[in-house]
Amino acid sequence: MRRSLLLAAGLSLAVTAVPELAAAQRRPSEDQRQEQDAAKKKKRDSEWSDVQAPLPALRNAGPCPYVKVLYDAARFVEFKEGREASANVAYSGEIQGISAGCQYKDDEPIKVMMEVLFELGKGPQATGDSKNYRYWIAVTKRNDSIITKQYFDLPVKFAAGQDRIYATEEIAQITIPRASATTSGGNFEILVGFDVTPQMAAFNRDGKRFRVNAGTTVAGSAERP
């Protein structure tokens, strides 16, 4: 998406800069400038209305499903013996962001692609350098019941002296069937969250938090992979 926006901005600048340069060199009359502007506009409209242009995102029958992180499961903080203190943190994690896109037309199902960015940490009570985090993705009717829910494993390994890593999970495709061609993606939500215990969910719900590398003794000791 960012690349497309930059390309569009570049084209816009080129269109506005050329008439100014021509005016400075040749000083055309007002009638000539109007004719030049009209010709440029006609050419630009012709180019941008090309039906062969690869713009699948603009052909959707409606909006994409809402994609968000469930607040109660947005963070994973595992405490030794369940005691909530930074010195008791074993492993932690946080979902830092989600990027998603969708495509559908006519009566086809909705196809959603996602990338989820995780920040994962190892605290002072960690029992090893490896940890298997577990997360889930659920498709629901908007503000209603769950249609489907699937769990995924995210195994990570911390290098020597490393207490924080980042991991990106790519979800190639989520397919959501539609009852009819008039059923839009706005009728659905896609939720993402860690597989947390009831205690972890309550900790998140209460707004409590520690840094991902909570409990480490040296600030800034984390290394990015």
SULCORCOR-V26847 format. One line per field, one symbol per residue. burial: 1 if it has 16 or more other C-alpha atoms within 10 Angstrom, else 0. A space follows every 10 residues. Layout:
burial->???
This chain:
burial->0000000000 0000000000 0000000000 0000000000 0000000000 0000000001 1101111110 0111111110 0001011111 1111100101 0111100111 1101011111 1111110000 1010101111 1000000000 0000000100 0111110000 0001010100 0011101111 1111110001 1011000000 0111110000 01000
